[in-house]
Amino acid sequence: MHRFLSITNLILWALFGLQLPLSAEPLTLPTIRQEGATLSASVANEADHARRQSLLWLQKNPPAITETQTCALVQLALEGVTPSTNLMMIVEAAGLSSRTNQVKALLDATLTTYPLVSADPEALWLLSHTINQNHKGILLRKTEVLDWRNDFAQLLLRSHRTDSLGGAYWEPIQQTNLCQQASSCLSNPLDVKSVTPEALMVARIRATAFGLLALKEIHE
């Protein structure tokens, strides 16, 4: 009887000894994503796929040679800038420098109407670039930190269109929920019902280039 109890005690102490190292292991808690932080994993995967498809579409649909500004914009979007290239010269040729100086009204309208229901890729690039450059990547409404990266990325993903010939593109958006005064710093809105196929293609190329540039700012 005593021998049986001794064996039982030995087994219990052995199990207790094994339990100690296991209980000493650190408890790993799930990471809670902060508002305005980098994209959530699922949205990031979708954004990466959209980026690959858009790059493919732009490569298959280069702009006309006469469209100097559009060509420069596409060059930036395709990351076709070699070390010997004057990056600022391309930025100037694409007409991006002047637009960043006119963004205050657009940013104010965004904060007033947030969350955005619709916005064109050009506006989203302009906003994203400004938030990263001038606001350290944080968008505040008073003291509230807005989840602009996820929200802007989802806007872009919802307006992404697949091309049956390969790749995907962004269609130029004529109406958004940003006020007219704020949108005046952007290109003239395109009436897709009255433009020629050539002009529509140029606008589509520009929207896709801006979509890629916006994703680059959003998805650091």
N, C-alpha and C positions, 0 to 999 in steps of 0.2 A: 504493500500500500504506500509506504513512504517512498519507495523507489519510483512508483508511478507518479506521485506528486512531484518528485524532484525532476523527472523527465519533462513533466508538463510545465513546471516553472522554467526550465531551461529553454523550452520551445517558446514560451511567452516572452522571455527576456531577449531571445534571438529576434523575434518579430518586432519587439520594441526597439531593438538596436537598429534594425533595418528601416524602421519608420522615421527615426530621427534625421538621417541625411535627406530623406524625401521631403519631410516637412520643412527642412532648412532651405530648400530651393526657393529662389525668389518668385513671387507671384506676379505673373505678367498680365497686366490689365490692357484691354483694347484701347488703342489710341483714339481719342475723340478729336475729330477734325474741327479746327477753329474757323469761324466765319472769315472769309476773305483770304484764307490760306491757299496753297497750291491746289490744283484741281483734285477732286475726289478720284479714286482709282477708275471707276466705271466711266466717268466723263472724260478722263484723260485718255483712256483707250479709244473712245469714240473720236476724240479730237485728233489723235494720232492717225486714225484711219482716214478721217476727212482730209487731213493734211496730205497724206500720200495720194489720195484720189485727186485732189485739186492740183497737186504738182504734175501728176500725169496728164490731166486735162490741159493745163497751161502749156506743157511741152508739146502737146498735139495741136494746139490752137494758138500759134504765135501771133502777135499783133502785126498790123501792116507796118511796113518800114517807115511810112510817112508819119506814123503816130509816135513822135519822139518821146513825149511825156509818158504815154502808155508803155512804150518799150522800156524806159527807165524803171517804171513801176514794176513791170514784170521781172526785170533783171534783179531787182531787190527781193521780190517774192520768191524767185527761183534760187536765191542765194548764189547767183552766178557772178560773184564779185571776187576777183583775184586780188592777191596782196598788193599788186602794182596799181590797182584801180583807185582812183580818187573817189572814196565813198561819198563824201559831202557833195561832190559834183553830181553824182547820180541822184542823191537825195534832192538837190536843187532842181535837176532836170525833171524829176518825177513830180515836182510841185508840192513836196511834203513839208518843207520848212515853213512856208507862209501859213499853212493850215494849222500848225501847232500853235501859232500866235493868236488864233481866233476861236479858241476852244472854250473860253470861260462861259459864254452863254449856253453852249451845248452841255457843259458839265452841270451848270445850275438847273437846266431843264431836266436833266437826268435825275438829279437828286429830288426834284419836285415830283416827278412822275414815277419814281422807282417803286417796284421793279418794272423794267421796260417790257412792254408786250411785243414790240417790234422795233427793229433798228437795222439800218443797212450796214454792210461790212465796213464801209468807209467811216461812218460815225463810230462804230465799235472800235476800229483801229485808233481813231483820233482820241477817243476817251481812254482806251487802255494805255496808249502811249503816254498821255498826259498824267494819268494816275501813277504809272511807274516812274516817270521822270520827275514829276513835281510833288508827288504826295507819298513817296517811298512805298508805292504799291498798296496803299491803304485808302479805301474810299469810306468816308465818314458822313453820316447824316446826323448832325449835332454830335452826340456821343455814341451813336449806334454804328458798329462796324458792319458794312454791307458785304455780302458774299458775291462781289462783282465778278470774280473769275469764273465761278461755276455758272452764274446767271448769264454772263455774256457768251460763254462757250455754248451753253444750251440754246441761246438765240441763234447762234451761227449754225449749230447742228440741225436745228429745225428748218432752216431755210436752205440747206444744202440740197442740190438737185443732181441726181445721177444721169449721166449721158449714156445713151444706148451704144454710142460708138467708143466708149471707154472713158474712165475717170468721172469726175463730178465737179460741179461749178456752183457759183453763187449768182443768182439772178439779181439784177439791180432792182431795189425796192423803191417804188414811187412815193408811197405814203408810210410814215412811221408815226409813233405817238410822241415824238419829240416836237416841241413847239416850232412854228415856222421861223421865228426870230433866231432860235438856236441853230436851225438847219441851214440858215442862209450862208453860213461859212463853208458849206459843202458844195459840191458840184451842182449845177442846175438839175432838178429832178427830171427823170426821163419818162416821157409818155410812151410806154411800150407799144401802144396801139397805132401810133402815127409815125414811128421811125422806120427807116429802111433796115433791111436785114444786116447790112454792113455796120450801121451805127449801133444796132442792138448787140452785135457780136463784140464790138469795141467796149460797150458798156458792161457786157457780161465778163469780158476779160479783166476790165478794171475792178469790177466787184469781186472777182475771184482772187485777184492779186491783193486787194485790201483784206479779203477774208483770211488769206494766208498770213499777211502781216499782223492782223489782229490776233490770230491764234498764237503767233510767235510771242506777242506781248502778254497774252493771257496765260499761256502754258509755258511758264519759265522752265 
